[in-house]
Amino acid sequence: MSVMPRPRKPFVQREKTRHKKTVWYFRRGDGPRIRLPGDYESPEWAAAYEAALGGTKPPPPTSTGTVKWLIERYYASAKFAGLAPDTQKFRRGILDRVMKGAGHGQIRNVTRQMLAEGRDARSETPFAAINYLKVMNQLFTFAVDAGYMTENPARGIQKPSPATTGHKPWTATDIRNFQKRWPIGTRERLAMDLAFYTGLRRSDLVQIGRQHIRNGVIRYRATKNGVEIVLPVAAALQTTIDASPTGDLTFLATLRNTPWKKESFGTWFASACAEAKVKGSAHGLRKAAATFAAENGATDQQLMAIFGWTNAEQAGVYTRTASRAKLAAMGASMIIPAEADED
C-alpha cells in the first residue's frame, strides 16, 4: 500500500520565482501575505509559521551561512536526531552558548585560531575546553558532510591535558568500606554491585532489569551510543540480585518502586557513599572496574566490549597504565648497585 502524502499546513501557499526557486507564504483569508523563510518545515520556517498562525510578528530570519544558521541545520539533521537524548542535551548546552556569543559570524570565516581561542577561554576548566573542541569538531564534520564547508577547522586542534583524570576510581579499600556499611540485601549494595560488575553508565544502570538477562547473560543496548553490551553475570552480582529488593521493571528503584532518573540516582548514591565514608561516585566504580580488568590482563578489545566504548583510545588509557605498573614491578628488582671495580 502506498504511503499517503502529508497534507500541507493550513494557510500556506507555495510559489516559484522566475529563477525557479520555491518560496512559501502564509495568508489567512484576505489577510496580508507573510513570507516564510527557509525550506518547508525547517526550524526557521516553522518558527515563522507558528508566529504568523498566532498573529504575531515572525522572528527575523537567520542569515544564510552564519554559525547560528549552521547550528540550526545541525539540530534539524538526521545525524542529530539519531543521538541519544542525553547526548543531544549535552551538545545543545555547548552549541546554544556558541550561538549566543558568535552566532552572527559567517562559517567561511571560522579559523583554527578562533577555535583555539575558544579553547583557551575555558582554560580554567580543562574538561569544559575538551568538550567544547569535541562538539565543535562534530558540528563542522556535519558541515563538511552536508556540503556547507570544504574543510573542518576544528580537526586536529590540540586538547588540553588536565592535571586530573576526572572521577576518582574506587580502591579495593573503598569497596570494602562500602560493603561493610551496606551488606548484601540493601538497595545501596545492589547499586554498587551492579555498577562495579557491569561497568554500566548511570544512564544505563537505572534502566537495566531482569528482562535484560537471559541464560545468565546481560544483553543491553547502551543509551549513549547504541552499542550492544553482551556480558555474563558474575556470580557475586547474581547473589546480590537474588537477595535484594528490586523494582518491577528495573533492578534499581526508589522507595516508591519507580525507576530512578540518572541525576537523582547519582545524588542518592553519593549520599550512600558519604555514609560509608567513601569519597566516590558511580562513575568512579566504572573506572575502578576498568582498572581492575586491565590489571588482570584484559585487552583493549575486551574492555571495549565490556564498557561499550567505540574506540580503543579509551580502553588504552587503562591497559597502558596496567602495563606500566607491571613493567615497573618487574624492573624494580633490577635496581641494584653495580659491583665496585677491583684495583
C-alpha positions, -999 to +999 in steps of 0.1 A: +000+000+000+014+034-010+021+060+017-003+089+017+014+123+013+013+145+044-013+174+040+002+209+037-002+231+067-032+254+067-029+289+051+004+280+034+009+289-003+038+278-025+052+298-054+080+296-079+102+326-086+114+334-121+146+318-111+127+285-104+132+289-066+104+277-043+092+303-018+065+300+008+039+324+021+013+324+049-021+340+042-052+336+062-083+346+043-079+382+029-051+389+054-016+400+044+008+376+028+037+368+050+069+354+036+081+322+054+119+320+052+139+288+046+129+254+034+094+239+042+093+228+079+129+238+086+134+253+120+133+290+109+103+282+086+084+265+114+091+294+138+078+319+113+047+298+106+039+295+143+043+332+148+021+340+118-005+315+129-006+331+163-009+366+149+025+378+160+054+391+140+077+364+127+112+363+141+138+378+118+153+350+095+187+337+103+212+348+078+224+321+055+259+308+061+262+320+097+273+299+127+237+301+140+224+290+106+247+260+106+238+250+142+201+252+134+206+229+105+226+205+126+198+204+151+173+196+123+195+169+108+190+132+108+225+129+124+215+149+154+181+132+156+199+099+159+218+108+190+206+097+225+185+123+243+212+129+269+238+135+242+215+159+224+210+178+256+248+179+263+256+192+228+228+218+228+242+232+261+275+239+244+262+250+209+235+273+223+262+292+241+282+294+209+252+307+191+247+334+217+283+346+216+293+340+180+262+330+161+263+360+137+297+352+123+300+335+089+312+299+089+335+307+060+354+330+083+359+304+112+395+296+116+416+272+137+429+302+156+394+313+166+385+278+179+418+277+198+409+310+214+376+294+224+395+265+240+419+289+258+389+309+272+380+277+290+415+270+303+405+272+339+381+242+333+401+218+311+373+193+307+350+221+295+376+230+270+379+194+258+342+191+255+340+224+235+365+211+210+348+178+207+314+193+200+328+219+175+346+191+157+313+172+154+295+204+142+320+211+115+322+174+105+285+177+098+290+209+078+316+192+056+294+161+051+264+183+042+285+203+017+283+236+036+321+237+041+351+221+024+373+218+055+368+212+092+387+239+110+383+221+144+401+189+133+434+183+149+434+212+174+453+202+205+432+194+235+444+205+270+458+179+293+440+182+326+460+177+358+433+153+370+417+123+352+382+132+363+362+109+386+385+091+411+385+053+406+375+034+437+402+015+455+399-020+470+396-003+504+368+019+492+349-012+480+354-030+513+343+000+533+311+003+513+304-034+516+308-032+554+283-003+557+259-017+531+257-055+532+240-078+507+203-073+508+203-035+508+194-013+479+227+006+482+247-027+479+227-037+449+235-003+432+273-007+440+275-043+427+255-035+396+278-006+388+310-025+396+303-059+380+287-045+348+306-012+343+274+004+330+270+042+329+244+058+353+220+063+324+220+025+318+222+014+354+188+030+361+172+012+331+186-024+333+163-051+347+156-088+347+143-086+311+178-079+300+192-111+314+188-144+296+207-176+305+230-157+328+240-131+302+232-094+301+222-081+267+216-044+266+220-016+241+238+014+257+218+046+258+247+069+250+260+053+217+237+024+209+264-002+213+251-036+223+266-049+255+268-087+260+282-095+294+280-127+316+265-120+350+292-125+377+283-150+404+288-123+431+264-100+412+238-127+409+240-134+446+233-098+453+204-095+429+187-126+444+190-112+479+180-076+472+147-057+468+143-046+432+118-027+411+093-043+388+109-031+355+144-021+368+167-036+394+172-001+409+141+016+421+131+044+445+112+037+478+080+043+458+091+015+434+096+038+405+127+038+383+154+064+391+163+093+369+200+092+364+206+126+381+186+118+412+201+083+414+236+099+413+226+122+443+212+092+462+242+071+456+266+099+466+248+101+499+253+063+504+290+067+497+293+095+522+276+074+549+301+047+542+329+073+544+339+066+508+348+095+485+335+080+454+308+081+427+290+056+404+313+067+376+343+061+398+331+025+402+330+021+364+366+034+362+377+010+390+362-019+372+381-010+340+413-005+361+410-039+378+401-057+345+431-042+328+454-051+357+441-087+354+451-088+317+420-076+298+429-064+263+417-032+246+391-051+226+378-069+257+375-036+276+356-021+246+332-049+247+326-048+284+322-010+288+306-002+254+334+020+241+336+026+204+373+032+201+405+017+215+417+051+228+395+049+259+405+013+266+442+021+260+442+045+290+437+016+313+458-011+295+488+013+292+486+022+328+484-015+338+513-024+316+535+004+330+527-009+366+537-044+357+569-033+339+578-011+368+573-040+393+595-063+371+621-036+367+623-026+404+642-058+411+669-047+386+677-016+406+708-029+424+741-011+428+769-023+405+798-040+420+828-019+425+858-025+402+887-041+419+921-024+417 
